[in-house]
Amino acid sequence: MEGSEDKPASLRHYLIKSRKIQNKLKARIVLAEAANQLYRDTEYSDLITFEEDIAIISSLVLLIAESAGSLAELGAFATSDQIRPRLSVIMTTDHFEKESFVRFGPIQKVMKEDEARVAAFPWKSRNNGQIIKSSISSHFLEIQKFINHQLKAIPTKFLLKNREDISIFIKILWVIHIAKAIGIMELQKYLQGLGNDISQKEVKNKLYCMKIAGWIDKYTYSNKAYWHPLIEHDPFARYSFKLGVADRDTLRRKLEATEAVRRDLRPPQHVLRHVADVMGDN
């Protein structure tokens, strides 16, 4: 149970519900339960693999170690080479100072990469696990500062050739950006044309990760599901060309590609109007 705003059941509940921390962070918060709900619609073999892909496209994976479930996640996340580089942890000072497997196991593994990614605060909880607000309220600004510092430390731009783990996500987003609305079969075809040997199952899984991140969404019309962007921005900050290419007019080349893709796909006008309305609201 989450509890009321007056009696928050956890630090996470206190930060999100009582202190409205979302409004004070330079990022969009995605709660773990939202990912778990969508997981049922994917074809991932296990939840950890799903969360590893989500971590690849996330600015930050923030774990508040305050329950048995969160401690189990901490152990799994700290040992994942995909999640750990994005992982930051908040825990109680008591647990941080105590000699335990948690402190010298998963916490130490994260701190070996960067000590600044683990923060301890002296909040207290009642026997039923409910947080004592008076023990944490004076530390809220420091918690906010810690989270924003973690977000600021993550690079926002990268060379695609140096980040193979995220390149497929960016290519998918770019095709959807160009197409405005596209089905999985057509998306798979374009990705294969871009040199990616990817199955429909893999495409579907990546799409659901990007939906969690708030990059794209799905709209079903008639008997077909169309994936569309939620933001207008081109996912590529800039374009480059191979040596020897005479025509380097990025805008013209992109316009030609856009027109060719949309002629090929011809999504229904109703779907395109829906996408325009949704993107207008974001």
C-alpha positions as CSV (number, residue, x, y, z in Angstrom):
1,M,0.0,0.0,0.0
2,E,1.3,3.5,-0.9
3,G,-0.3,5.3,2.0
4,S,-1.6,8.9,2.1
5,E,0.4,12.0,1.4
6,D,0.2,12.8,5.2
7,K,1.5,9.3,5.9
8,P,3.7,8.1,3.1
9,A,4.5,4.4,3.0
10,S,8.0,4.8,1.6
11,L,10.6,7.4,0.7
12,R,9.7,7.0,-2.9
13,H,6.1,7.8,-2.1
14,Y,7.1,10.8,0.0
15,L,9.3,12.2,-2.8
16,I,6.8,11.7,-5.6
17,K,3.4,12.3,-3.9
18,S,4.1,14.5,-0.9
19,R,7.0,16.6,-2.3
20,K,6.1,16.4,-6.1
21,I,9.7,15.9,-7.0
22,Q,8.9,15.3,-10.7
23,N,8.4,19.1,-11.0
24,K,11.9,19.7,-9.7
25,L,13.8,17.3,-11.8
26,K,15.2,17.7,-15.3
27,A,13.8,14.4,-16.5
28,R,10.6,12.4,-16.8
29,I,10.1,9.9,-14.1
30,V,9.0,6.3,-15.1
31,L,8.1,4.1,-12.2
32,A,9.0,0.5,-12.2
33,E,5.4,-0.7,-12.0
34,A,4.7,1.1,-15.3
35,A,7.4,-0.9,-17.0
36,N,6.2,-4.1,-15.3
37,Q,2.7,-3.6,-16.7
38,L,4.0,-3.2,-20.3
39,Y,6.4,-6.2,-19.9
40,R,3.4,-8.5,-20.3
41,D,2.9,-7.2,-23.8
42,T,6.5,-7.9,-24.8
43,E,8.2,-11.0,-25.9
44,Y,11.2,-10.8,-23.6
45,S,12.2,-14.0,-21.9
46,D,12.6,-12.4,-18.5
47,L,12.1,-9.1,-16.7
48,I,15.8,-8.4,-16.2
49,T,16.5,-8.4,-19.9
50,F,13.6,-6.0,-20.4
51,E,14.9,-3.7,-17.7
52,E,18.4,-3.9,-19.2
53,D,17.1,-2.6,-22.5
54,I,15.2,0.2,-20.8
55,A,18.4,1.2,-18.9
56,I,20.2,1.6,-22.2
57,I,17.9,4.4,-23.3
58,S,17.4,5.9,-19.8
59,S,19.3,8.8,-18.5
60,L,19.3,7.3,-15.0
61,V,18.2,4.2,-13.1
62,L,17.5,5.4,-9.6
63,L,17.0,2.8,-6.9
64,I,15.8,3.6,-3.4
65,A,17.0,0.7,-1.2
66,E,14.3,0.6,1.4
67,S,12.4,-2.7,1.1
68,A,13.1,-6.4,0.5
69,G,12.0,-6.0,-3.1
70,S,14.3,-3.0,-3.8
71,L,17.3,-4.8,-2.2
72,A,16.7,-7.8,-4.5
73,E,16.6,-5.4,-7.4
74,L,19.8,-3.8,-6.2
75,G,21.6,-7.1,-6.3
76,A,20.4,-7.8,-9.8
77,F,21.0,-4.3,-11.2
78,A,24.5,-4.0,-9.7
79,T,25.6,-7.2,-11.4
80,S,24.2,-6.2,-14.8
81,D,26.7,-4.6,-17.2
82,Q,23.8,-2.9,-19.0
83,I,22.1,-1.4,-15.9
84,R,25.0,-0.7,-13.6
85,P,26.5,2.2,-15.6
86,R,23.1,4.0,-15.3
87,L,22.5,3.0,-11.7
88,S,22.4,5.4,-8.7
89,V,21.3,4.4,-5.2
90,I,19.7,6.2,-2.3
91,M,19.8,4.3,1.1
92,T,19.6,5.0,4.8
93,T,22.7,6.1,6.6
94,D,22.2,3.2,9.1
95,H,22.3,0.7,6.3
96,F,25.2,2.4,4.5
97,E,27.4,2.4,7.7
98,K,26.5,-1.2,8.7
99,E,28.8,-4.0,7.7
100,S,26.6,-6.2,5.6
101,F,26.4,-8.1,2.3
102,V,24.4,-5.3,0.8
103,R,26.9,-2.6,1.7
104,F,30.0,-4.6,0.7
105,G,28.4,-6.5,-2.2
106,P,26.2,-4.6,-4.7
107,I,26.7,-1.1,-3.1
108,Q,30.5,-1.6,-3.2
109,K,30.3,-2.8,-6.9
110,V,28.5,0.5,-7.9
111,M,30.9,2.6,-5.8
112,K,33.9,1.1,-7.4
113,E,32.7,2.7,-10.7
114,D,31.8,6.0,-9.1
115,E,31.4,6.7,-5.4
116,A,29.3,9.7,-6.1
117,R,26.5,7.5,-7.4
118,V,25.5,6.3,-3.9
119,A,23.9,8.6,-1.4
120,A,23.0,8.0,2.2
121,F,20.4,10.0,4.2
122,P,19.3,9.5,7.8
123,W,15.6,8.8,7.4
124,K,13.7,6.5,9.8
125,S,10.8,4.2,9.4
126,R,8.2,2.7,11.8
127,N,7.9,-1.0,12.5
128,N,5.3,-1.3,9.7
129,G,7.8,0.2,7.2
130,Q,6.1,3.6,7.0
131,I,8.5,6.4,6.7
132,I,8.7,9.1,9.5
133,K,8.3,12.4,7.6
134,S,10.1,14.5,10.2
135,S,13.2,12.3,9.7
136,I,13.5,13.1,6.0
137,S,11.8,16.5,5.3
138,S,15.0,18.5,6.1
139,H,17.0,16.4,3.7
140,F,14.7,16.8,0.7
141,L,16.7,19.5,-1.0
142,E,19.9,17.4,-0.8
143,I,18.1,14.5,-2.3
144,Q,16.8,16.6,-5.1
145,K,20.3,18.0,-5.7
146,F,21.8,14.5,-5.7
147,I,19.3,13.2,-8.3
148,N,19.8,16.3,-10.6
149,H,23.6,15.9,-10.3
150,Q,23.3,12.3,-11.4
151,L,21.2,13.4,-14.4
152,K,23.6,16.1,-15.3
153,A,26.5,13.6,-15.3
154,I,25.0,11.5,-18.2
155,P,26.1,12.6,-21.7
156,T,23.2,13.7,-23.9
157,K,25.1,13.3,-27.2
158,F,27.2,10.5,-28.5
159,L,28.7,9.1,-31.7
160,L,26.4,6.3,-33.0
161,K,29.4,4.2,-34.1
162,N,30.7,4.2,-30.5
163,R,27.4,3.1,-28.9
164,E,26.3,-0.1,-30.5
165,D,23.9,-0.8,-27.6
166,I,21.8,2.2,-28.3
167,S,22.2,2.5,-32.1
168,I,19.3,0.2,-32.9
169,F,17.0,2.3,-30.7
170,I,18.0,5.5,-32.4
171,K,17.6,4.0,-35.9
172,I,14.1,2.8,-34.9
173,L,13.2,6.3,-33.6
174,W,14.6,7.9,-36.8
175,V,12.5,5.7,-39.1
176,I,9.4,6.4,-37.0
177,H,10.3,10.1,-37.0
178,I,10.5,10.0,-40.8
179,A,7.4,7.9,-41.3
180,K,5.1,9.5,-38.7
181,A,3.2,6.3,-38.5
182,I,4.4,2.8,-39.3
183,G,3.6,-0.9,-38.5
184,I,6.1,-3.4,-37.2
185,M,6.5,-5.3,-40.4
186,E,7.3,-2.2,-42.4
187,L,9.6,-1.0,-39.7
188,Q,11.5,-4.3,-39.7
189,K,11.9,-4.0,-43.5
190,Y,13.4,-0.5,-43.3
191,L,15.7,-1.5,-40.5
192,Q,16.9,-4.4,-42.5
193,G,17.5,-2.0,-45.4
194,L,19.7,0.0,-43.0
195,G,21.8,-3.1,-42.4
196,N,20.2,-4.5,-39.3
197,D,19.4,-8.2,-39.2
198,I,16.6,-7.9,-36.7
199,S,13.5,-10.1,-36.1
200,Q,9.9,-8.8,-35.6
201,K,10.1,-10.1,-32.1
202,E,13.2,-7.9,-31.4
203,V,11.6,-4.9,-33.1
204,K,8.5,-5.3,-30.9
205,N,10.5,-5.5,-27.7
206,K,12.6,-2.4,-28.5
207,L,9.3,-0.5,-29.3
208,Y,7.9,-1.3,-25.9
209,C,11.1,0.0,-24.2
210,M,10.8,3.2,-26.2
211,K,7.2,3.5,-25.2
212,I,8.2,3.3,-21.6
213,A,10.7,6.1,-22.1
214,G,8.0,8.3,-23.6
215,W,9.7,8.5,-27.0
216,I,6.9,6.8,-29.0
217,D,3.4,5.4,-28.7
218,K,1.0,3.0,-30.4
219,Y,-2.3,3.7,-32.0
220,T,-4.6,1.0,-33.4
221,Y,-6.8,1.8,-36.3
222,S,-8.9,-0.9,-38.1
223,N,-6.9,-4.1,-37.9
224,K,-3.4,-2.6,-37.7
225,A,-1.2,-1.0,-34.9
226,Y,0.8,2.1,-35.9
227,W,3.8,3.3,-34.0
228,H,4.4,7.0,-34.0
229,P,6.7,9.6,-32.4
230,L,5.7,11.7,-29.4
231,I,8.2,14.4,-30.1
232,E,9.0,16.3,-33.3
233,H,12.8,16.5,-32.9
234,D,15.0,14.6,-35.2
235,P,16.9,12.0,-33.1
236,F,20.1,12.7,-35.0
237,A,21.6,15.9,-33.8
238,R,23.6,16.2,-37.0
239,Y,24.3,14.3,-40.1
240,S,27.6,13.4,-41.8
241,F,28.5,12.0,-45.2
242,K,31.1,9.6,-46.5
243,L,34.2,11.0,-48.1
244,G,33.7,11.7,-51.8
245,V,30.0,12.4,-51.6
246,A,29.3,15.6,-53.5
247,D,25.8,16.3,-52.4
248,R,25.9,17.2,-48.7
249,D,22.6,19.1,-48.4
250,T,21.2,17.4,-45.3
251,L,17.8,19.1,-45.4
252,R,17.2,18.2,-49.0
253,R,18.3,14.6,-48.6
254,K,16.2,14.2,-45.5
255,L,13.1,15.6,-47.3
256,E,13.6,13.2,-50.2
257,A,13.8,10.3,-47.8
258,T,10.7,11.5,-45.9
259,E,8.7,11.8,-49.1
260,A,9.8,8.4,-50.4
261,V,9.0,6.6,-47.1
262,R,5.5,8.2,-46.8
263,R,4.7,7.4,-50.4
264,D,5.7,3.8,-49.7
265,L,3.7,3.5,-46.5
266,R,0.7,5.7,-47.2
267,P,-0.8,5.5,-43.6
268,P,-4.5,6.4,-43.3
269,Q,-5.2,10.1,-43.0
270,H,-7.1,9.5,-39.8
271,V,-4.0,8.0,-38.2
272,L,-1.9,10.9,-39.4
273,R,-4.4,13.4,-37.9
274,H,-4.3,11.5,-34.6
275,V,-0.5,11.7,-34.6
276,A,-0.5,15.4,-35.4
277,D,-3.0,15.9,-32.5
278,V,-0.9,13.9,-30.0
279,M,2.4,15.6,-31.0
280,G,0.7,19.0,-30.8
281,D,-0.2,18.3,-27.2
282,N,3.4,17.2,-26.2
